[in-house]
């Protein structure tokens, strides 16, 4: 099936074919520059026909096969415009700080997707770094399986001085039964997020994207897929469902990775300084304070929720 993209980004040729195939690298794109019958002079004449030249939306769509970004219907067009600086491929590029706080943010679903994001907040640069993701749903998503995968990913990515550490805070939407089960049965603490002012939380996420305050590792393919192609419905009352990729390696669902991200952003304690008070201070000419034993990162929020919900570890 061959075509140029529709001007409407919600057209089914784009949503059902182009996006799913592009997400898995199976979309073949041939631009005007790939046409052996077009000389440079012919191409330049076509470009000159539009006052905006190569920046014309029509040129990008009809001659470069680019999908038009509709800033009104796209949930986070800021991600699309800044993707090259947001997505990174190597942890070393981020210069992992000496002191940091690890976080987990989750949107829970059964028919829809459960998506958990694992990352840290860099106090010095005021950036959220997303290192990995967990995607589950359906009958396979038992509390035991979820707890097992959470523990596995935290042991891989939440490391300080070569040792696994617990996150400062874990956040999910308001599934109190799951919160209780994870705490009681697996000693994994989550707190429920506030869910008021949804659009305000989304707008804050968009601002962070524009400010360069969010970095996402390329392994977080579901999060990237949802941010790049997630759309509002016509009334902007809810998100559209996104098709799975053709080989089912990427799940669209209800673009559930996006709520996981803005839940995480709205709950980060940006004011908390993880560095000790005497960090970097010169004591005398022969000594200089650098890394010290980090104070306990036990979350006050998690302790508060345990008291509120009267959750206690089984004896």
Residue pairs with C-beta under 8 A, 6 or more apart in sequence:
1 13
1 17
3 13
4 61
4 62
4 65
5 11
5 13
5 14
5 18
5 61
5 65
5 66
5 67
5 68
6 13
6 14
7 57
7 61
7 68
8 14
9 67
9 68
9 69
9 70
9 73
9 74
9 231
10 70
10 73
10 231
10 240
14 67
15 229
15 242
15 243
16 243
18 27
18 67
19 67
19 229
19 242
19 243
20 243
20 244
20 245
20 246
20 250
20 252
21 27
21 245
21 246
23 221
23 225
23 229
23 245
23 250
24 245
24 246
24 247
24 249
24 250
26 246
26 247
29 65
30 65
31 63
31 64
31 65
32 38
32 43
32 46
32 63
32 64
33 43
46 59
46 63
47 53
47 54
47 59
50 56
50 58
50 59
52 59
53 59
54 60
57 68
60 66
60 68
61 67
61 68
69 77
69 80
69 81
70 77
71 77
72 232
73 231
73 232
74 80
74 230
74 231
74 232
75 202
75 227
75 230
75 231
75 232
75 239
75 255
75 258
76 202
76 205
76 206
76 209
76 227
76 230
76 258
77 206
78 206
78 207
78 209
78 210
79 86
79 209
79 227
79 228
80 227
80 228
82 209
82 210
82 212
83 224
83 228
85 212
86 209
86 212
86 214
86 215
86 216
87 215
87 216
87 217
87 218
87 224
88 94
88 215
88 216
88 217
88 218
89 217
89 218
91 131
91 217
94 122
94 129
94 215
97 122
97 123
97 124
97 125
98 275
98 290
98 291
99 123
99 274
99 275
99 276
99 279
99 291
99 294
100 120
100 121
100 122
100 123
100 274
101 120
101 121
101 123
101 167
101 168
101 169
101 269
101 272
101 274
101 297
102 118
102 119
102 120
102 154
102 157
102 158
102 165
102 166
102 167
102 168
102 297
103 118
103 119
103 120
103 121
103 128
103 167
103 168
103 169
103 170
103 171
103 264
103 267
103 268
104 116
104 117
104 118
104 150
104 154
104 167
104 169
104 170
104 171
104 190
104 264
105 116
105 117
105 119
105 170
105 171
105 172
105 260
105 261
105 263
105 264
105 265
105 267
106 114
106 115
106 116
106 117
106 170
106 171
106 172
106 173
106 190
106 260
106 263
107 113
107 114
107 115
107 172
107 173
107 256
107 257
107 259
107 260
107 263
108 114
108 172
108 173
108 175
108 178
109 115
109 137
109 253
109 254
109 256
110 137
110 138
110 141
111 137
111 138
112 137
112 253
112 254
112 256
113 135
113 136
113 137
113 222
113 251
113 253
113 254
113 256
113 257
114 134
114 135
114 136
114 137
114 141
114 146
114 256
115 133
115 134
115 135
115 222
115 223
115 256
115 257
115 259
115 260
116 133
116 134
116 150
116 153
116 172
116 260
117 130
117 132
117 133
117 220
117 223
117 257
117 260
117 261
117 264
118 130
118 131
118 132
118 133
118 134
118 153
118 154
118 157
118 158
119 128
119 129
119 130
119 131
119 132
119 264
120 128
120 129
120 131
120 158
121 127
121 128
121 129
121 268
121 269
121 270
122 128
122 129
123 270
123 272
123 273
123 274
123 275
126 213
126 270
127 212
127 213
127 214
127 215
128 208
128 213
128 214
128 215
128 264
128 265
128 268
129 215
129 217
130 214
130 215
130 216
130 217
130 220
130 223
130 261
131 157
131 217
131 220
132 153
132 156
132 157
132 217
132 219
132 220
133 219
133 220
133 221
133 222
133 223
133 257
134 149
134 150
134 153
135 222
135 251
135 257
136 145
136 146
136 149
137 251
137 253
143 178
143 181
143 182
143 185
143 186
144 185
144 186
146 178
146 182
147 182
147 185
147 186
147 188
150 182
150 188
151 186
151 188
154 164
154 166
154 167
155 164
158 164
158 165
158 166
158 167
159 165
160 294
161 291
165 297
166 297
167 297
167 299
168 269
168 272
168 297
168 299
169 191
169 267
169 268
169 269
169 299
169 301
169 302
170 188
170 189
170 190
170 191
170 302
171 190
171 191
171 192
171 193
171 263
171 264
171 267
172 178
172 179
172 190
172 191
172 192
172 193
172 263
173 192
173 193
173 195
173 259
173 263
174 192
174 193
174 195
175 192
176 192
176 309
178 190
179 190
179 191
179 192
179 305
179 309
179 311
180 309
180 311
182 188
182 189
182 190
183 189
183 190
183 306
183 311
183 313
184 311
184 312
184 313
184 314
185 314
187 313
189 299
189 302
189 305
189 306
190 302
191 267
191 299
191 301
191 302
191 304
191 305
192 305
193 263
193 266
193 267
194 266
194 267
201 262
201 263
201 265
201 266
202 258
202 262
204 262
204 265
204 266
205 214
205 258
205 261
205 262
205 265
208 214
208 265
214 261
214 265
216 223
216 224
216 227
218 224
220 257
221 249
221 250
222 250
222 251
222 257
223 257
223 260
223 261
225 242
225 245
225 250
225 252
225 257
226 242
226 252
226 255
226 256
226 257
226 258
227 257
227 258
227 261
229 242
229 252
229 255
230 239
230 240
230 242
230 255
230 258
231 239
231 240
231 242
232 238
232 239
232 240
233 239
233 240
239 254
239 255
239 258
240 255
241 252
241 253
241 254
241 255
242 252
242 253
242 254
242 255
243 252
244 250
244 251
244 252
245 251
245 252
267 301
274 294
274 297
276 289
276 292
276 294
276 295
278 289
278 292
279 289
279 290
279 292
280 288
280 289
280 290
281 288
281 289
282 288
282 289
283 289
305 311
306 312
